[in-house]
Amino acid sequence: MDVINYIIKRILQMIPVFIIVTIVIFFMIRMIPGDPAAVMLGSKASPEAIASMREKMGLNQPMWTQFLIFLKDLFHFDLGTSVKYNQSVSSLVASRFLVTAALTAVSTVFSVIISFILGYVGGMKKDKWQDQIIRFASLFGLSAPTFWIGLLLLTVFAVNLHLFPVSGWGDTPLDHIRGLILPGITQALGVSAVMIRNLRNNVIEIKGSDYVEFAKSKGLKNSVISSRHILRNALIPTTTLLALKIAYMLGGSVVIESVFSLPGLGALLVNSINARDYAVVQGVVLTFVIMVMVINLLTDIIYSILDPRVKLS
Amino acid sequence: MKKIIHFIQDNKLFVLGIAIVLFFLLLAAFPGIFTNYDPDAINARDMLQGPSAVHWFGTDNYGRDLYTRVVYATRIDLYIGIGAMIIPFILGTALGLISGYYGGKLDSMIMRIVDIFMAFPYMVLAIAIVAITKAGINALFISMWLVGWKEYTRLVRSETIVVKQQEYVEAAKVLGYGDFRIIIRNVLPNVLSSSIVYGASDIVMCMLSGAAMSYLGLGVQAPMSEWGAIISEGKTYLSQAWWITLFPGLFLMIAGLGFSLIGDGLSDLLRAKRR
């Protein structure tokens, strides 16, 4: 019951932040210099065409009327129409959403595999050669640019070894998965460095704690102590960090999608900014914000279930 | 002298980090002494040549010496890394102090602003801000300043709340010292260290995201040479001239490694001091 109350409370707290963020996005987009109608139609457009475009886009109304219309449309999931693609923004976002969500999911899976294994091994084998290698490698992971790692992986595994497609997303689900492996590993490498360090330090700390000593003196098997006492407790803070990193990877998809030519939201954002397609920019930024908020909410809920010490208040 | 040798032996990685950063500062300050070429000299005859004794890192599609371009780019990349970090460091720390020290309405107002900025993914907010202004180095700085301050505020706020309850702060209040004096003299020295440690790793983040923005064409513009922008130029020739992509990335990674090692070393030293 406590958990449900907590969830409801968290959702209620999110509402004012969401409203303010919406206002910020609306006015931010309208601060872009120049007449959007003129920029969109290009330099050869006639004044009449620009005027009718302004009328169509509702730019002749006062700002606050525009904002009310924007809110009313938003309530109906209507984010406007893209000028470049001549398609409604919501359908455009919906079609691109899957790519970014899948990319983030695959990246998360790889991050979990890499960092949970290496972080645990590093912590259990503290200062042995395994730990030294893992620490050294993660130092490099911390400071290597992801787009650069992506390009290198692309050159070696796609261009030279032909193991993966050089670019794009393919047509079948199997193509999709194949196309997401390299981008997923690329994102995961950057994120894992921080998580490996975090988990390693947690494992070391818990290994030296009183209750692990107590479990040992009780004569419990080492395998039971490792899995039930050490790993489980060490993973709690790392899971919270993972959630932060998932939100970070959502943003990172902007860069990764550009490197691997994936047709996701990030690529759509960059293209729309270059094309001055403001309705799309607004819709995509709003979608990203909603995704981050949902992830943050889920983290808090999972955290409160994993760690009963967190007071649900 | 013995002390210095002892310190180096105890903090090998920290000293290595300082050496790396000093080396890059030297590259940034005097690029001319490291190379005999002009970074912008176009030479059509030497287009896309691989690494050799004449051109250590090969040449690009204009026949420009890549080693020279990468060396000259050091200045702009360090400028971005440090310049993008310093303003949020000051501003974020100040807001964290105010928020944590005064608490109440001011605190909740500042924290709600933090919440709003936290709702945007890092790159998405930075890109949206660049869209409002005009792509270029100024827009890059503004976007990274707006994105970067909140982590300092959160960090410093939580430390300030702890320090505020210490006896010496209470004592200073009883003695009738003003809030400003207490914040600067008693609170700031105790919370600054964690802010500095975070700042060292933040420089790496700033350099990496500045390079990423330039890679996307939203940061430093041609013909200025910047590591991310050079990698972006090399992307087109990836299958025939891998060196254009490889070397600037290596420089970026090693420079980042230097700052990361300094950050780690500082946090180890502080932990040892606290014990």
Interface residues (C-beta under 8 A of the other chain):
Chain A: P16 V17 F18 I20 V21 V24 I25 M28 I29 M31 I32 P33 L139 F140 L142 S143 A144 P145 T146 F147 W148 I149 L151 L152 L154 T155 V159 A247 Y248 L250 G251 G252 V254 V255 S258 G266 L269 V270 I273 N274 V281 V285 F288 V289 V292 M293 N296
Chain B: R112 D115 I116 M118 A119 F120 P121 Y122 M123 V124 L125 I127 A128 I129 V130 A131 I132 K134 S201 V204 L208 A211 A212 Y215 L216 G217 L218 G228 I231 K235 L238 S239 W242 T245 L246 G249 L252 M253 I254 A255 G256 L257 F259 S260 L261
